[in-house]
Amino acid sequence: MPWKPNPGGQTDFANDFSHYCVAMIGGRDSGKTFAGARKFLEIHLINAFDNGMLTGTDSLVVSPTFQTANTVDIPELFTAMKEMGIEYTFIWDKTKFWFEIPCLSTPTDPSRIYVRTAESPDSIVGFSTPNVWGDEPATWRSDVSNPINDPMSQIFGRMRGGMRPGLITQINLTGTHEGDRTRLYEEFEANAANAETHKMYRVPTSENPAAMAFVEQQKKILGEDEAKQYLLGIALHTGEGKAFPTFDKNIHVKPTPYNPKLAICWCLDFNVDPYVTTVCQHKDGEVYCIAVLEKRNTNTEEMCEIFFDTAKERGWDLGGVGLWGDPSGDHRETVADKGHTDWRIVRNAFERRGIEYRYNVPMSHSDRLSTLNAVRAKLKSADGQNHISIDPSCKRLIDDLLYASWPGDLEENHALASFRYFVNREWPIRFEPTKSPATTVGFGTGYKIPVYQANNGPYVGFASGYRPAPRER
């Protein structure tokens, strides 16, 4: 083996050449892409020879998106090829998107590694291969009723083996679970009929020695269930149930007065009936919900008046006030003020009063599950800490946290909507890799074909001196 995997699940994954479909399912930063790229190349090298003669065998990589291919998977392959001393050329034009490896090519059959994306499954056609690597398959689209539009079906359709000794015919998948309703989960954990052909290796982030500080940091940010998925590789259950099972009135609901030393955060959801907004403060990652303002059959301009009247009545200092909420409010007009968006009405209201404000509204929505995960992590992080305090007067928000169900559209949970916009904007569930992906060679502004020429070692094309040996299946 031309690379050294970490002990545990990564080693077991790297050494499995017998199952037809093998998955390394791990936590974030557990070394999934690192291992996937190197095992994939090792198989490509082994399959390139038959009794010492070159075969020109092709292989296939499937990334979730073109962006991921460009910034993660292709750079990882660049790095791994350089480690192995493999010469390569990357070809990118209107009809070609692949590696060519001259040292493994025959005069009539170039050795290629095709790069395709799950967002364009109809492009995974026109070739066959015994070797496939798919990265982050839990994020791929799934359409089993239309195989042409289903990337998993497409890669199974591209697989072709052979009878020659030493040929490895295998699909390797690397990624993190994204709940228990994905094709990845079905293939490896829900379908007992796949037990003989499929094998999954679960790799916790803690098995990566370089990621220990990352693990401790994420335990403080992630909720308990999210930590199981994103640090241990255990799928989060997304079956119908409570959206916030860790919410506890005895823990999270307590007198939460206004703190004059902290800025006011006004969080808006632009539903008209009822119109509900939440008022919060925060410090050092702790969230304090001090009020919920609501009124039926009203509009944005009137809700602004309610907010200013409440602030005056309760003695809130609006210096440095921040605005959070629904991004779509910057794109639609209201009945009350035709020609102005909801957010323009809010901003005008502050500007007329000479109040400086911070506008913290993103350009577009995050997906609902991401916003729920951000709130869940604040209710109870993986290290068991609570980071939310809600005043008992915020009855609508308390009820939303108690009774909101997931999966669901959450359309009736308006206090929750404004609150989750705020929490997700300030404390999104993000993952910063311990080691950033390599810089993409040849991509970005200006097109060029990246080429790497190895200094030939004892074996032509392999500068390190590494020569692939056939493996028994």
N, C-alpha and C positions, 0 to 999 in steps of 0.2 A: 504494500500500500504506500503510495507516494505522499501521504499526509497522515498526521497523527490526530485521531479524534479524541475527545474527552472521554474518560472512563464513564461507564453507565449506558444510558439509552443511546447516546450518539455513537458509541462504539458498536453496540448491538445493531443499530441501523446500518452502519457502514459495512458490517460484515455479512449482512443478509443478502445473498444473491440467489436464494432458492425460491422465494415466494414471487408470484406474478406481479403483485401490487404491494408496495411497502411504503409506509408512512412514518415520518418522524414528526410527531405532534408535540409541540413543546411550548413553554412559556416564552414571553418576549425576551429577546436577547439570549436565548439558550443555544444559539449557534446553528439554527435550522438551515438558513440559506448557505452558510459556510459549508456545512456538511453536504447539503444537496448538490451544490455545484461541484464539489470534489469527487463525490461518489459517481455522479453523472459522467464526469470526464474520465474517471477510471474505467467505467463500463465502455465508454466510447473507444478508448484506447485498446481495451481487450478485444472488442468486437471488430476492430480494424484489421486484425490479422487472422489468417487461417493457415495453420502449418507454416508460419513464417512469411506468408505471402499477403500483401495488402489487398483488402477487399473493397475499399471505398464506401464502407457502411456509413449511413447517415444516422443522426440523432435529432431529438426535438426537445426544446425548452418551451414551456408555456408559463407566461407571467400573468398576473391578474390584469394589469393595464399596460398600455404603452409607456406611461410614465414610470411604472415600477420596473419594466424591462430596461428602460433607459438609465435609470438612476440606481438600481439595486442589482438585478440579476445579471445583466451584461457586464457591468464593472466587476462583479464577483467572479465571473468566468474569465475575464481578462486577467485578474489577479492570480487565479488558480492555474491558468495556462502558463503564466510566467514562472510560477513556483515549480511547475513540472518541466519547464524548458520547452514548451510546445510552440512552434511557429504557427501564426494564424494571420488571416486577413478577414476583416469584417466588411461585408458588402451591404450597402443600403441604397436602394434607389426605388423607383416606383413599383417595381415587380419583385425585388429581391431584398430579403432581410435575414441574413444568415452569416455564420462563420464559414470560412473555407480553410482547411488545414492541409497545406501543400505536402507536408511530410507523410501524411496518411492517405494521400490521393493516388489513384492510378492514372495512367495517361488518358483513359476513357471515362473514368468515374471519380469525380472529385469527392473528397470526404467533407460533408457539410453538417453543421449543427444549425437547424432551422430554429428561428425565434418567432413565436407567435404569442398572441394575447387572448385571455379569456373573454375580453370585451368584444372581440371579433371572432367568434368561434367558426364562422363560415370561411375564415382564412386558413383553418387547420385542415387543408385538403391538398391533394395532388402529390402525395409522397407516402411512403410507408417506412417504418423504422422499428427496430427491436428495443430501442432505448428512449425513454421519455422521463423528463423531470418537470414536475409541475409545482410552482411555488404559491403559497397561501391559497390553496384551493377552497377553503371555507368562504372566501370572499367572491368566488366565481359565481356567475349567474347559473341558474338551473332551469332547464326546460325539457323535461324528459319526454314530453309529448311531441317535441320537434327536435330530433337529434342534431340537425344542422345548426340549431341555435343553442345547443347544450355542449359546452367545452369538454365536460367529462366524457360524454358519449363520443365526442370527436376524437379524443386521444385514444380511447379504447379501439375506435375504428381504424386508427393509424397503425396500431401495433401489428407487426408481422415478425415472426420468429424464423426458425430454420432448423434443420436437422444436424448441421455441422457441429462437431464437438467443440465445447468451450464458448459457444455463442450464448450471451446472456440476454434474455428477453425479459425486460422488467420495466414497470412504471414505478418511479419514486416520487413521492409527494412530501413536501415539507411545509409546515405552517402551524398556525395557532387556531384552535377552535373558535368559532363565533356563534356559540349557542348550539343547541341540540336539534336544530331543524335545518341543517345544511346537508348537502349531498355528501360532503366529507364524513360527517357523523354517521349518516346512514350506511355508507360503504364499509366503515371500519368498526362501528360500535353498535349499530342497531340491527344489522342484517347478519344473522347467524349463518346463513347459507354461504357467506363469503369466507368462513373461517379457514378453509384449506388453502385458498388462493391469496388472501389478504393478511397482512401482518402490520400491526401498529406498534411503534415504540414511543412511549411517553417520556418526555425529557424536561424535567423542571429547570427553570432558569438557574437554580442554585447549583446545578451540575456544571455550569460554566464558571471556572475559577475567576475569570475576569469580570464577572457580573455581580459579585456579592454586594458591593455598595449600591448598585442599581436595585437589587432585591429589597434591601432595607429601606431605600427611599420610596419604592413603589408600595410597600406595606403601609406607609403612612398616607398614601394618596388613594389607593384602591379600596373599594368595599370588599367585604369578605368573599362574596361569590365571584366578584370580578378578579380577585387575587387568585382564586383557584383556577380560573380559566387562563389568565394572562401571565401567571407565574408558575403554575403547576401543570398546565395543559389539560385540565379537566373541564369539559364543556359545561357552560352555564345553562341551567334548565330554563327554557323560555316557554314552557307550557303555561296555560292560563292560570292566573292566580293573582295575588297581591303584587302591585308594582313595587311596594316598599315594605317587604316583610320585616325589616329591622326597625321600622318606625315604632316608637314606644312613647305614648303620652306621658308616662311616668318619668321618662328620661329627657325627652326633647321639648316638652311643654312646661314652661316655668315663667314666672314674671321676668320680662325682658324689657327694661325701660330704655328710653332714649339716652344715648351717651353723647353729651355735647362735645366731647373730644374727637368724635368720629364723624366722618361725612355721611350724609344721607344718600342712599341708593334707591332710586325710584324705578320700579320694574313694571312694564306695561304689556298687557295682552289686549289687543284692540277688538275684543268681542263687544257687541253693543248691549246685549240683554242676557245676563247681566254684564256690566262693564266692571272688571275686577283688576285692581293693581295691588302690588305688594310694596312695602317700604322696609328696607333692610339697612343694616350697617355691618361692617366686617373689620376684623383686625387679625393679622397673623394667621390667616386661614380659618378663623372662627367666624361663623355667620350668625347674625342676630336679626330675627324678623320681628319688627316692633309694631307693625300695623298692616292691616288689609283694608283697602278702600274700595267700596263697591256701590253701585247704583244701577237700578234697572232702567231700561229704555232711555239711555242717555247717549252722549257723543263725546268725542275726544276733547273738544273745547270746554265742555261743562266739567269733565273729569279733571281737567287742569285747574279749574276754579276750586273744585273740591279739595284738591291736593294743596293748593296755596292757602286756603282757609284753614285746613287741618294743621298745616305747618305753623301758621300764626297762632292758632288756638293752643297748640301743644308746645310752643316755644322751640320748634326745630330751627336750627341755623342752617340755611340753604347755601351757605358759602361752600363752593367745591362740590355741589350736588352732582351725582352721576346718574345717567339715564341708561337703562338696559331694557331689552324686550324683543318683541316680535319683528324680525327683519322685514316682513311683508308690509309693515306699516309705513315703509318708505317708498312703496310702489303703488299705493291705491289712494283714491280720493274718498273723502267722507261726504255724507249727505249734508252735514252741517256747514261745511266750508268747501264748496265745489271748486276744484282746481288746486287744492292743497292736499298733500298726503298727510296721514295721521302724524307722522314724525315731524313734518314741517309745521303743523299746528302746534305741537308740543314745544318745539324749539322757538317758534314765534312768541309763545306765551312767556317763556323765560326771558327772551330778548327784550320784550316790551317792558318787563320789570327790571331790566338791567342786571339780571342774575346770571353770573357765569356758570357754565355747566360743562360736564365731561360727557361726550357722546360715545357710548360703548356698545353700539349695535353693529353686528356683523353684516356683511353684504348679503348673505344667504343663510338659510336654516341649516343647523346640524340635524342629523337624523334623530328621531325621537329616542331611540335606544341609547344613543350617546349622552343625551341630556338626562335620561333617567339614571344612567350609570354614574354621572357626575353627582347627582343628588344622593344616590345610594352611598357613594363613598364618603360623603359628608355626614350622613346619618350614622354610619359605623364603618370606619376604615378597617383594613385588614389587621391592624395592630390593636383593634378593639376600642378605639377612641371615638367619641361623639364630638362633632364639630358644628352642630346646629342647635340653636336655642330659639324657641318660638313662643311669643307671648300668648297667653290664653285667649286674648281678645281676637286673635287671628283665626276665628272659627272655620271659615271657609277653607283656608289652607290646611288646617289640621284635618278636616274631613276629607279633603282631597288626598292627603298622604295616607290616611287610614283606609280609604275605600277605592282608590284608583286601582284598576286591574290592568294586567299586562299578559299577553299582547292585547292591544286595544288602541283605538284612535285617540283616547284621552280628550275628546272634543268637549266634554262637559266639565272638565277640571281646569277652570280658568285661572284660579289662584295659583294652582300648580304650574300652569303654563308660564305665567310671568316669572315665577320663582325659579323654574328650571332654566329659562333663558339666562337669568342672572348667574346662577351657579355654574352652568356649563361654560359661559363666557369667561368667567374669572378662574375657574378650576377645572378645565377640561381634562378628561382622562387621556394623557399623552404619554408616549413612550419615546425616550431619547436613547438610541442605541449606545452601548458602551464604546463601540468603535464605529465611526461613521462609515457609510459605504464609500468605496473608492470613487474618485472623480471619474466621470464618464469620459472616455477618450474618444474624440472625434465627433461629439455631439454638442449641441448648443448653438450659438450663433455661428453661422458659416458651416457648410457641409464639407466633410472630408472623410476618407476611408481610413480608419485606424489600422495600422499594420504593426505586428511585433515579429521581429526576426530574432530567433534564439541563436546563441553561439553554439554550434553543434558540439555535442559531447561524444562519448564513445559510441553512442547509438544515434544514427542520423535523425535529427529532429528533436532530440531530447537532451537539452543542454546539461541537465542535472545528472545524466547518466542513467536515469530511470528507464527500464524497459519493461513494458507490461507483460505479465505472465498469464497464460490461460488459467482459469479457475474451474474447478470441478463444480458442477451445479448440484 
